[in-house]
Amino acid sequence: MNTLLDIKNLSVKFPTRFGEFTALDDVSLDVNAGEIHGLVGESGAGKSTVGAAIIGLLQSPGYIADGNIHLSGENLLQLDKDAYHQLRGSRISMIFQDPQTSLNPLLTVSEQLVETIRQHSDIDHDTAREQAIALLKETGLQDVEQRFHDYPHQFSGGMRQRVVIALALCTDPELIIADEPTTALDVSVQKQILALIRELCNKRNVGIILITHDIGVISEITDRVTVLRSGRVVESGATRDVLGKPQEEYTQALMAAVPRLDKKLHRFKNIVAADKQITGDVQWTIEGASAEFAAEWLLSGNADKPLPSPPLIKGGSLTSLRTDVSDEHLVSSLDSDASLSKRRLGRPGGVAFESSPILEVANLNVTFHSERPGWFSKAQGFKALQNINFSMQRGEVLGVVGESGSGKSTLAKVIVGLVDPAAGEMTFNDALLPPGSKRPRQHPARRQIQMVFQDPYSSLNNRQTVEDIIAEPIRFYGLATQRSEVRQLVASVLELVEMPQRAMLKYPHQFSGGQRQRIAVARALVARPEFLICDEPTSALDVSIQAQILNLLKDLQETFGLSILFISHDLAVVRQMADRVIVLRHGELIETADTEAFFAEPGHAYSRQLLRETPDLGLLQAS
């Protein structure tokens, strides 16, 4: 095969007031024409920086300190600004993670495609229009002539991604850089997009760099893969060799942290220690605050119980609360840490939870009205949920799966009180659960049902410190009144979710995605909930941080007996987390089954389709 892209000894640095930060250090890789080359690694590994360096879009003040980038033999680093501008789009295109932000919401799809084609080709409008329609058809978009003049918001996520791919193909590029192109898509749409990328690669003989944290995607369609860590190449080679028989210790740990679809694991293996330290921080603690204190307070039960006395044991010992756990259940880590996953908090002798319903849902219906009724017409409505019936036991983890638009998040919002049902009823703790608009502030379910959202960055108030964010539920529900007590609880719960106490002084934007999700979990926990709703809590996280968050949720569920409604489009994650599974499609509940029975032999054809469309991780069998 002909080498299309050749990167040698590339180093990228970012000057800061504390000195220069090296984002890429001596990175070398190559991409052949007609090949899909995967870049994989944790957040901050340098994957996107490689793509930005190739296409000449490094964020200021970053610069290329050393190395060379050759495209078809031409050294790109010797091009001036105008020549590089011409290169982008004409010879190198990019597919970004979020198609909603990649497309101009004020322009129709036709306007954006035609403008791009005409900017790089000397053709008239009608010819450009014909090419644009042909490209959209090539990407598999349905009813192209009818949808050609629609705006981006009128398309689904998968349809928008097809439009973005068409934009990337407008100029018949030699190289396409796809940066997390399927992260926000469910398995059905992801399968379609991956098949499209593979087909276009073969048909057009274009080279593709696929940047992703999803090992399943890498396993599914890449020919070769390069593993990055902290800006350096750890391992590179044929996908089958790197995933199936990794040579480096870090790559072995990375593969071991991937959720498996073929079997259920008690725990995930951590790659690194949990994020206990924040760079530049010094040791800072509040007297009497500790994970043990938080655990004792949460285990003490009802909100009207007083705060426990500060623990007498110091130095991190959990003698009074520890449950004996065999070594085989302890997490394997390349770095030693004192994480919750090793400490395994719990009542002495283990915790036994009552097997009785905590939530019962009967004939639940939700309708979203698209327009107001006129004098002579009724409002048109979209039925988001139709006759949903299920129950959850105390201490149970119920997985909710289905493709985008199936009603998963709507179900969560109805239970938590953010959306009112059109019909049906819910029973929580043997009492009728009123809809959100009729659920008064003092209603016990307001505190007992808490939610962890998909994106912690948007669900946390960036104008508040972490202390204020976590303290708000404590004050709102009257769980503590004295400022010293509130601070002690905030610091203790941060310790419980494996964050340093000093994190309470900072703002959400100062943390990584995994750290922000820990803060979101801490905020939910301080309300002393009995029922936790997790709506895609790890979909935007890389495999190592995902492993940490999932281990944390497992520990918290086992320790405090939480009932968890776990929503995810990642079936491998659902298998590891859930006791039972319900499947939604077009707002209808089509199957309910125990997790192992569901994955062994799903009863509904749609469930079998979901399993078939999940990326194949067979290459990891040998790891």
C-alpha positions as CSV (number, residue, x, y, z in Angstrom):
1,M,0.0,0.0,0.0
2,N,1.1,3.6,-0.7
3,T,2.0,5.7,2.3
4,L,-0.3,8.7,2.2
5,L,0.6,10.4,5.5
6,D,3.9,10.2,7.2
7,I,4.5,11.8,10.6
8,K,8.0,11.7,12.0
9,N,9.1,12.7,15.6
10,L,6.3,15.2,16.0
11,S,6.4,17.3,19.2
12,V,3.8,19.9,20.1
13,K,4.1,22.4,23.0
14,F,1.9,24.9,24.7
15,P,3.5,27.8,26.6
16,T,1.9,28.5,29.9
17,R,2.8,30.9,32.8
18,F,4.2,27.8,34.6
19,G,6.4,26.8,31.7
20,E,5.9,24.8,28.5
21,F,3.5,21.9,28.4
22,T,4.4,19.1,26.0
23,A,1.2,17.8,24.4
24,L,3.0,15.5,21.9
25,D,6.4,14.1,22.5
26,D,8.3,12.5,19.6
27,V,5.2,11.0,17.9
28,S,5.6,9.0,14.7
29,L,2.9,7.2,12.7
30,D,1.9,6.7,9.1
31,V,-1.4,6.2,7.2
32,N,-1.8,4.4,3.9
33,A,-4.3,5.2,1.2
34,G,-7.4,3.1,1.6
35,E,-6.6,2.4,5.3
36,I,-8.4,3.3,8.5
37,H,-5.8,4.0,11.2
38,G,-7.1,4.3,14.8
39,L,-5.8,6.6,17.5
40,V,-6.8,5.5,21.0
41,G,-5.9,6.5,24.5
42,E,-7.2,8.3,27.6
43,S,-8.4,11.9,27.7
44,G,-5.4,14.1,27.4
45,A,-3.3,11.5,25.6
46,G,-2.9,13.8,22.6
47,K,-5.3,12.1,20.1
48,S,-7.1,15.3,19.0
49,T,-3.8,17.3,19.1
50,V,-2.4,14.9,16.4
51,G,-5.4,15.7,14.2
52,A,-5.2,19.4,14.9
53,A,-1.5,19.4,14.0
54,I,-2.1,17.6,10.7
55,I,-4.8,20.0,9.6
56,G,-3.1,23.1,10.9
57,L,-5.6,24.0,13.6
58,L,-3.6,23.9,16.7
59,Q,-5.1,26.1,19.4
60,S,-3.1,29.2,20.1
61,P,-0.5,29.5,21.7
62,G,0.4,25.9,20.8
63,Y,3.0,25.3,18.2
64,I,4.9,22.4,16.6
65,A,8.3,22.3,18.2
66,D,9.9,19.5,16.2
67,G,9.2,16.9,13.6
68,N,7.7,16.6,10.1
69,I,4.3,15.9,8.5
70,H,4.3,14.7,4.9
71,L,1.2,14.3,2.8
72,S,1.8,12.4,-0.4
73,G,5.5,13.4,-0.1
74,E,4.9,17.1,0.5
75,N,6.1,18.6,3.8
76,L,3.0,20.4,5.2
77,L,5.1,22.3,7.8
78,Q,6.8,24.2,5.0
79,L,3.5,25.6,3.7
80,D,2.6,29.3,4.3
81,K,-0.7,30.2,5.8
82,D,-2.5,30.7,2.5
83,A,-1.3,27.4,1.1
84,Y,-2.4,25.6,4.3
85,H,-5.8,27.2,4.1
86,Q,-6.2,25.8,0.6
87,L,-5.1,22.4,1.8
88,R,-7.8,22.2,4.4
89,G,-11.0,20.9,2.8
90,S,-9.4,20.3,-0.6
91,R,-6.9,17.6,0.4
92,I,-7.6,17.1,4.1
93,S,-11.1,17.1,5.7
94,M,-12.3,16.6,9.2
95,I,-15.3,15.0,10.8
96,F,-15.9,16.4,14.3
97,Q,-17.5,14.8,17.3
98,D,-20.7,16.8,17.6
99,P,-22.4,17.4,14.2
100,Q,-24.8,19.9,15.8
101,T,-21.9,22.3,16.5
102,S,-20.2,21.4,13.1
103,L,-23.1,22.7,11.1
104,N,-24.4,26.3,10.9
105,P,-27.9,26.3,12.4
106,L,-28.8,29.4,10.4
107,L,-28.2,27.8,7.0
108,T,-30.0,24.9,5.4
109,V,-28.1,21.7,4.5
110,S,-28.3,22.6,0.8
111,E,-26.7,26.0,1.4
112,Q,-23.8,24.6,3.4
113,L,-23.0,21.8,1.0
114,V,-23.3,24.0,-2.2
115,E,-21.2,26.7,-0.6
116,T,-18.4,24.3,0.3
117,I,-18.4,22.6,-3.1
118,R,-18.3,26.0,-5.0
119,Q,-15.5,27.3,-2.7
120,H,-13.2,24.6,-3.8
121,S,-14.5,24.1,-7.4
122,D,-15.1,26.4,-10.3
123,I,-18.6,25.2,-11.1
124,D,-22.1,26.8,-11.2
125,H,-24.8,26.6,-8.6
126,D,-26.9,24.0,-10.3
127,T,-23.9,21.6,-10.9
128,A,-22.9,22.1,-7.2
129,R,-26.4,21.3,-6.2
130,E,-26.4,18.1,-8.2
131,Q,-23.1,17.0,-6.6
132,A,-24.4,17.8,-3.1
133,I,-27.5,15.7,-3.6
134,A,-25.4,12.8,-5.0
135,L,-23.1,13.0,-1.9
136,L,-26.0,12.9,0.5
137,K,-27.4,9.8,-1.3
138,E,-23.9,8.3,-1.2
139,T,-23.9,8.7,2.6
140,G,-27.2,6.8,2.8
141,L,-29.5,9.8,3.7
142,Q,-33.1,9.0,2.9
143,D,-35.5,11.3,1.0
144,V,-32.7,13.6,0.0
145,E,-34.7,15.7,-2.4
146,Q,-37.4,16.4,0.2
147,R,-34.9,17.0,3.1
148,F,-32.3,19.0,1.1
149,H,-33.6,22.4,2.2
150,D,-34.1,21.5,5.8
151,Y,-32.1,23.0,8.7
152,P,-29.7,20.9,10.8
153,H,-32.0,20.9,13.9
154,Q,-34.6,19.1,11.8
155,F,-32.4,16.1,11.5
156,S,-31.7,13.3,14.0
157,G,-28.1,12.9,15.3
158,G,-27.3,10.1,12.9
159,M,-28.7,12.1,10.0
160,R,-26.7,15.1,10.9
161,Q,-23.5,13.0,11.1
162,R,-24.2,11.8,7.6
163,V,-24.5,15.4,6.4
164,V,-21.1,16.2,8.1
165,I,-19.6,13.2,6.3
166,A,-21.0,14.5,3.0
167,L,-19.4,17.9,3.8
168,A,-16.1,16.2,4.4
169,L,-16.3,14.4,1.0
170,C,-17.3,17.5,-0.9
171,T,-13.8,18.2,-2.2
172,D,-12.8,14.5,-2.7
173,P,-10.0,14.7,-0.1
174,E,-7.0,12.4,0.2
175,L,-7.2,12.2,4.0
176,I,-10.1,12.4,6.4
177,I,-9.6,12.9,10.2
178,A,-12.6,11.6,12.1
179,D,-12.5,12.9,15.7
180,E,-14.9,10.8,17.9
181,P,-17.5,10.6,15.1
182,T,-19.8,8.1,16.9
183,T,-19.5,9.1,20.6
184,A,-23.0,10.5,20.9
185,L,-24.8,7.9,18.8
186,D,-26.6,4.8,19.8
187,V,-25.5,1.4,18.7
188,S,-27.9,1.2,15.7
189,V,-26.8,4.5,14.2
190,Q,-23.2,3.9,15.2
191,K,-23.2,0.7,13.2
192,Q,-24.5,2.5,10.2
193,I,-22.0,5.3,10.4
194,L,-19.0,2.9,10.9
195,A,-20.2,0.9,7.9
196,L,-20.4,4.1,5.9
197,I,-16.9,5.1,6.8
198,R,-15.5,1.7,5.9
199,E,-17.4,1.7,2.6
200,L,-16.2,5.2,1.6
201,C,-12.6,4.3,2.6
202,N,-12.7,1.3,0.2
203,K,-14.6,3.0,-2.6
204,R,-12.6,6.2,-2.7
205,N,-9.3,4.9,-1.6
206,V,-9.1,7.7,1.0
207,G,-6.9,7.5,4.1
208,I,-8.8,7.9,7.4
209,I,-7.5,8.7,10.9
210,L,-10.2,7.6,13.4
211,I,-9.7,9.2,16.8
212,T,-11.8,7.6,19.5
213,H,-11.8,6.3,23.1
214,D,-14.1,3.5,22.2
215,I,-12.1,0.3,21.9
216,G,-15.2,-1.4,20.3
217,V,-15.1,1.1,17.4
218,I,-11.4,0.5,17.0
219,S,-11.9,-3.2,16.9
220,E,-14.8,-2.9,14.5
221,I,-13.3,-1.1,11.5
222,T,-9.7,-0.1,11.9
223,D,-6.8,-1.7,10.0
224,R,-4.1,-0.5,12.3
225,V,-4.0,1.3,15.6
226,T,-1.7,3.6,17.6
227,V,-2.0,3.8,21.4
228,L,-1.1,7.1,22.9
229,R,-0.5,8.0,26.6
230,S,0.5,11.5,27.9
231,G,1.5,12.6,24.4
232,R,3.8,9.6,23.6
233,V,3.3,6.5,21.4
234,V,3.0,3.5,23.7
235,E,2.3,0.8,21.0
236,S,1.4,0.7,17.3
237,G,0.6,-2.1,14.9
238,A,-2.1,-4.1,13.2
239,T,-5.4,-3.8,15.2
240,R,-5.6,-7.6,15.7
241,D,-2.2,-7.7,17.3
242,V,-2.5,-4.6,19.5
243,L,-5.9,-5.4,20.8
244,G,-5.5,-9.2,21.0
245,K,-1.9,-9.5,22.1
246,P,-0.8,-6.2,23.5
247,Q,2.9,-6.1,24.4
248,E,3.1,-3.0,26.6
249,E,1.8,-3.0,30.2
250,Y,-0.3,0.1,29.7
251,T,-2.0,-1.3,26.6
252,Q,-2.7,-4.5,28.5
253,A,-4.4,-2.5,31.3
254,L,-6.3,-0.4,28.8
255,M,-7.7,-3.5,27.1
256,A,-8.6,-5.1,30.5
257,A,-10.6,-2.0,31.5
258,V,-12.9,-2.4,28.5
259,P,-16.5,-3.6,29.4
260,R,-17.1,-7.0,28.0
261,L,-20.3,-8.1,26.2
262,D,-19.5,-11.8,26.4
263,K,-19.2,-12.1,30.2
264,K,-20.0,-10.3,33.4
265,L,-17.1,-9.1,35.6
266,H,-17.4,-8.3,39.3
267,R,-15.1,-5.2,38.8
268,F,-13.3,-3.3,36.2
269,K,-9.6,-2.9,36.2
270,N,-8.3,0.6,36.8
271,I,-5.5,1.8,34.6
272,V,-4.4,4.5,37.0
273,A,-5.1,5.5,40.5
274,A,-8.3,7.5,40.9
275,D,-8.0,11.3,40.6
276,K,-7.1,11.9,44.2
277,Q,-4.6,14.6,43.6
278,I,-5.1,17.9,41.7
279,T,-2.0,19.2,40.1
280,G,-0.5,22.0,42.2
281,D,-2.5,21.3,45.3
282,V,-1.1,20.9,48.8
283,Q,-2.6,18.7,51.4
284,W,-5.7,20.5,52.8
285,T,-8.4,18.9,55.0
286,I,-11.2,19.8,57.2
287,E,-11.1,18.4,60.8
288,G,-13.4,15.4,61.2
289,A,-14.1,15.1,57.5
290,S,-13.4,11.6,56.0
291,A,-15.0,9.0,53.7
292,E,-15.8,7.0,56.9
293,F,-17.8,9.9,58.3
294,A,-19.7,10.3,55.0
295,A,-20.4,6.5,54.9
296,E,-21.7,6.5,58.5
297,W,-23.9,9.5,57.9
298,L,-25.4,8.0,54.7
299,L,-25.9,4.6,56.3
300,S,-27.6,6.2,59.3
301,G,-30.8,6.5,57.3
302,N,-33.5,9.1,57.4
303,A,-32.9,12.8,56.8
304,D,-34.2,13.7,60.3
305,K,-31.4,11.8,62.1
306,P,-28.6,13.9,63.5
307,L,-25.1,13.9,62.2
308,P,-22.9,11.1,63.7
309,S,-20.0,12.0,65.8
310,P,-16.7,12.4,63.9
311,P,-14.8,9.1,63.7
312,L,-12.2,8.5,66.3
313,I,-10.0,6.6,63.9
314,K,-7.8,8.7,61.7
315,G,-5.4,8.1,58.8
316,G,-7.9,6.5,56.5
317,S,-8.6,3.3,58.4
318,L,-12.0,1.8,57.8
319,T,-11.9,-0.8,60.6
320,S,-15.3,0.1,62.0
321,L,-17.2,0.0,58.6
322,R,-15.1,-2.3,56.4
323,T,-16.6,-5.4,54.9
324,D,-14.1,-8.3,54.4
325,V,-13.4,-8.8,50.7
326,S,-11.3,-11.4,49.1
327,D,-8.3,-10.4,47.0
328,E,-9.9,-11.5,43.8
329,H,-12.5,-8.8,44.2
330,L,-9.9,-6.1,44.6
331,V,-9.1,-3.9,41.6
332,S,-5.8,-4.4,39.8
333,S,-3.9,-1.2,39.1
334,L,-0.6,-0.2,37.7
335,D,-0.4,2.5,40.4
336,S,-1.2,1.9,44.1
337,D,-4.0,4.0,45.5
338,A,-6.4,4.1,48.4
339,S,-9.5,4.2,46.3
340,L,-13.0,3.3,47.5
341,S,-12.9,0.3,45.2
342,K,-10.1,-1.2,47.4
343,R,-11.7,-0.1,50.7
344,R,-15.2,-1.5,50.0
345,L,-17.1,0.4,52.6
346,G,-20.1,-1.4,54.1
347,R,-21.8,-2.6,57.3
348,P,-19.9,-5.2,59.3
349,G,-20.6,-8.6,57.9
350,G,-22.1,-7.3,54.7
351,V,-25.4,-5.6,53.9
352,A,-28.6,-7.5,53.2
353,F,-31.3,-5.6,51.4
354,E,-35.0,-6.3,51.5
355,S,-36.4,-7.7,48.3
356,S,-39.6,-5.6,47.8
357,P,-40.7,-3.1,45.2
358,I,-39.4,0.4,45.6
359,L,-40.9,1.7,42.4
360,E,-43.9,0.5,40.4
361,V,-44.9,2.0,37.1
362,A,-48.3,1.3,35.6
363,N,-49.7,2.3,32.2
364,L,-47.4,5.3,31.9
365,N,-47.9,7.5,28.9
366,V,-46.1,10.7,27.9
367,T,-47.1,12.9,25.0
368,F,-45.2,15.9,23.7
369,H,-47.4,18.4,21.8
370,S,-45.8,19.9,18.8
371,E,-48.3,22.8,18.3
372,R,-51.0,24.6,20.2
373,P,-54.6,23.6,19.5
374,G,-56.6,25.9,17.2
375,W,-60.3,26.8,17.4
376,F,-61.3,23.8,15.2
377,S,-58.4,21.4,15.6
378,K,-56.7,19.4,18.4
379,A,-53.1,19.7,19.2
380,Q,-50.9,17.2,17.4
381,G,-48.7,15.2,19.8
382,F,-45.8,12.8,19.7
383,K,-46.2,9.8,22.0
384,A,-42.8,9.5,23.7
385,L,-43.9,6.7,26.1
386,Q,-46.9,4.3,25.6
387,N,-48.3,2.1,28.3
388,I,-45.1,1.5,30.2
389,N,-45.3,-1.1,33.0
390,F,-42.5,-2.4,35.2
391,S,-41.3,-2.5,38.8
392,M,-38.0,-2.2,40.6
393,Q,-36.9,-4.0,43.8
394,R,-35.0,-2.3,46.6
395,G,-31.2,-2.5,46.0
396,E,-31.7,-3.5,42.4
397,V,-29.9,-2.0,39.3
398,L,-32.3,-1.9,36.4
399,G,-30.7,-1.3,33.0
400,V,-32.7,0.6,30.4
401,V,-31.6,0.2,26.8
402,G,-32.8,1.2,23.3
403,E,-31.8,3.4,20.5
404,S,-32.1,7.2,20.4
405,G,-35.7,8.3,20.5
406,S,-36.9,5.2,22.3
407,G,-37.9,7.1,25.4
408,K,-35.1,6.2,27.8
409,S,-34.4,9.7,29.0
410,T,-38.1,10.7,29.0
411,L,-38.8,7.8,31.4
412,A,-36.1,9.1,33.7
413,K,-37.4,12.6,33.6
414,V,-40.9,11.5,34.4
415,I,-39.7,9.5,37.5
416,V,-37.6,12.4,38.8
417,G,-40.4,14.9,38.2
418,L,-39.0,16.9,35.2
419,V,-41.7,15.8,32.8
420,D,-45.4,15.1,33.6
421,P,-47.1,12.0,32.2
422,A,-50.2,12.2,30.2
423,A,-51.6,9.1,31.8
424,G,-50.7,6.3,34.2
425,E,-49.4,6.3,37.7
426,M,-46.2,5.6,39.7
427,T,-45.9,4.1,43.2
428,F,-42.7,4.9,45.2
429,N,-42.1,3.4,48.7
430,D,-45.7,2.0,48.7
431,A,-47.2,5.6,48.2
432,L,-48.6,7.2,45.0
433,L,-45.9,9.3,43.4
434,P,-47.4,12.4,42.0
435,P,-46.2,14.0,38.7
436,G,-43.5,16.6,39.0
437,S,-45.7,19.7,38.7
438,K,-47.9,18.4,41.6
439,R,-44.9,17.2,43.7
440,P,-44.5,19.8,46.5
441,R,-41.1,20.8,47.7
442,Q,-41.6,19.0,51.0
443,H,-42.6,15.7,49.3
444,P,-40.1,13.0,50.5
445,A,-39.5,11.7,46.9
446,R,-37.9,15.1,46.1
447,R,-35.0,14.0,48.3
448,Q,-35.2,10.2,47.9
449,I,-35.0,10.2,44.1
450,Q,-31.8,11.8,42.7
451,M,-30.3,11.9,39.2
452,V,-26.8,11.9,37.6
453,F,-26.9,13.3,34.1
454,Q,-24.9,12.4,31.0
455,D,-22.8,15.6,30.8
456,P,-21.5,16.8,34.2
457,Y,-20.2,20.0,32.6
458,S,-23.6,21.2,31.7
459,S,-25.4,19.8,34.8
460,L,-23.0,21.6,37.2
461,N,-23.3,25.4,37.8
462,N,-20.0,26.8,36.5
463,R,-20.5,30.0,38.5
464,Q,-20.5,28.1,41.8
465,T,-17.7,26.5,43.6
466,V,-17.9,22.7,44.2
467,E,-18.6,23.4,47.9
468,D,-21.7,25.5,47.0
469,I,-22.8,22.9,44.4
470,I,-22.7,20.0,46.8
471,A,-23.9,22.0,49.8
472,E,-27.1,23.1,48.0
473,P,-29.0,19.8,48.5
474,I,-27.8,19.7,52.2
475,R,-29.3,23.1,52.9
476,F,-32.4,22.6,50.7
477,Y,-33.5,19.5,52.5
478,G,-32.4,20.7,55.9
479,L,-29.9,17.9,56.4
480,A,-27.5,20.2,58.3
481,T,-27.8,23.8,59.4
482,Q,-24.5,24.9,60.8
483,R,-21.9,26.0,58.3
484,S,-19.3,23.9,59.9
485,E,-21.5,20.8,59.6
486,V,-22.2,21.5,56.0
487,R,-18.6,21.9,55.1
488,Q,-17.7,18.8,57.0
489,L,-20.3,16.8,55.0
490,V,-19.2,18.3,51.7
491,A,-15.5,17.4,52.3
492,S,-16.5,13.9,53.6
493,V,-18.6,13.1,50.6
494,L,-15.9,14.3,48.2
495,E,-13.5,11.8,50.0
496,L,-16.2,9.1,49.5
497,V,-16.2,9.6,45.8
498,E,-12.4,9.7,45.8
499,M,-11.8,13.4,45.3
500,P,-9.5,15.5,47.5
501,Q,-11.2,17.7,50.0
502,R,-9.5,20.8,48.5
503,A,-11.6,20.2,45.4
504,M,-14.5,22.0,47.2
505,L,-12.7,25.3,46.7
506,K,-12.5,25.1,42.9
507,Y,-15.0,25.5,40.1
508,P,-16.2,22.7,37.7
509,H,-14.2,23.9,34.7
510,Q,-11.0,23.3,36.6
511,F,-11.6,19.5,36.6
512,S,-11.5,16.7,34.0
513,G,-14.6,15.0,32.8
514,G,-14.2,12.1,35.1
515,Q,-13.6,14.3,38.1
516,R,-16.7,16.4,37.2
517,Q,-18.8,13.2,37.1
518,R,-17.5,12.3,40.6
519,I,-18.7,15.7,41.8
520,A,-22.1,15.1,40.2
521,V,-22.3,11.8,42.0
522,A,-21.4,13.5,45.3
523,R,-24.1,16.1,44.8
524,A,-26.7,13.3,44.3
525,L,-25.5,11.3,47.3
526,V,-25.6,14.2,49.9
527,A,-29.4,14.2,49.6
528,R,-29.4,10.7,51.1
529,P,-31.3,9.1,48.2
530,E,-32.8,5.7,48.1
531,F,-33.2,5.8,44.3
532,L,-30.6,7.0,41.9
533,I,-31.1,7.6,38.2
534,C,-28.0,7.5,36.0
535,D,-28.7,8.7,32.5
536,E,-25.7,7.8,30.3
537,P,-23.2,8.7,33.1
538,T,-20.1,7.4,31.2
539,S,-20.9,7.8,27.5
540,A,-18.6,10.8,27.1
541,L,-15.7,9.3,29.2
542,D,-12.7,7.3,28.0
543,V,-12.3,3.7,29.0
544,S,-10.1,4.2,32.0
545,I,-12.2,7.0,33.6
546,Q,-15.4,5.0,32.7
547,A,-13.9,2.0,34.6
548,Q,-13.3,4.2,37.7
549,I,-16.9,5.7,37.6
550,L,-18.5,2.4,37.1
551,N,-16.5,0.8,40.0
552,L,-17.5,3.8,42.1
553,L,-21.2,3.3,41.3
554,K,-20.9,-0.4,42.0
555,D,-19.3,0.3,45.4
556,L,-21.9,2.9,46.4
557,Q,-24.8,0.7,45.3
558,E,-23.5,-2.3,47.3
559,T,-22.6,-0.2,50.3
560,F,-25.7,1.9,50.7
561,G,-28.3,-0.4,49.0
562,L,-29.2,2.2,46.4
563,S,-31.8,1.2,43.8
564,I,-30.4,2.4,40.5
565,L,-32.1,3.0,37.1
566,F,-29.1,2.8,34.8
567,I,-29.7,4.2,31.3
568,S,-27.2,3.5,28.6
569,H,-26.8,2.8,24.8
570,D,-23.7,0.8,25.6
571,L,-24.9,-2.8,26.1
572,A,-21.5,-4.0,27.4
573,V,-21.7,-1.5,30.2
574,V,-25.3,-2.5,31.0
575,R,-24.3,-6.1,31.3
576,Q,-21.7,-5.2,33.9
577,M,-23.9,-3.0,35.9
578,A,-27.5,-4.3,35.8
579,D,-29.4,-7.0,37.5
580,R,-32.3,-6.8,35.1
581,V,-32.8,-5.1,31.7
582,I,-35.8,-3.5,30.1
583,V,-35.8,-2.6,26.4
584,L,-37.6,0.4,24.9
585,R,-38.4,1.0,21.3
586,H,-40.4,3.9,19.9
587,G,-41.7,4.6,23.4
588,E,-42.9,1.0,24.0
589,L,-41.5,-1.5,26.5
590,I,-40.9,-4.6,24.4
591,E,-38.9,-6.8,26.7
592,T,-38.0,-7.3,30.3
593,A,-35.5,-10.0,31.4
594,D,-32.7,-10.8,33.9
595,T,-29.4,-9.5,32.6
596,E,-27.7,-12.8,32.0
597,A,-30.8,-14.4,30.4
598,F,-31.1,-11.3,28.2
599,F,-27.6,-11.5,26.9
600,A,-27.7,-15.3,26.5
601,E,-30.9,-15.4,24.6
602,P,-32.9,-12.2,24.1
603,G,-36.6,-12.8,23.4
604,H,-37.4,-10.0,21.0
605,A,-36.1,-9.6,17.5
606,Y,-35.3,-5.9,18.2
607,S,-33.2,-7.0,21.2
608,R,-31.3,-9.4,19.1
609,Q,-30.7,-6.7,16.5
610,L,-29.2,-4.4,19.2
611,L,-26.8,-7.1,20.3
612,R,-25.8,-7.8,16.7
613,E,-25.1,-4.1,16.1
614,T,-22.9,-3.7,19.2
615,P,-19.2,-3.5,18.2
616,D,-17.5,-6.9,18.2
617,L,-14.9,-7.2,20.9
618,G,-13.8,-10.6,19.9
619,L,-10.2,-9.4,19.4
620,L,-10.0,-8.9,23.1
621,Q,-10.5,-12.6,23.9
622,A,-6.8,-13.1,24.1
623,S,-6.1,-10.1,26.3
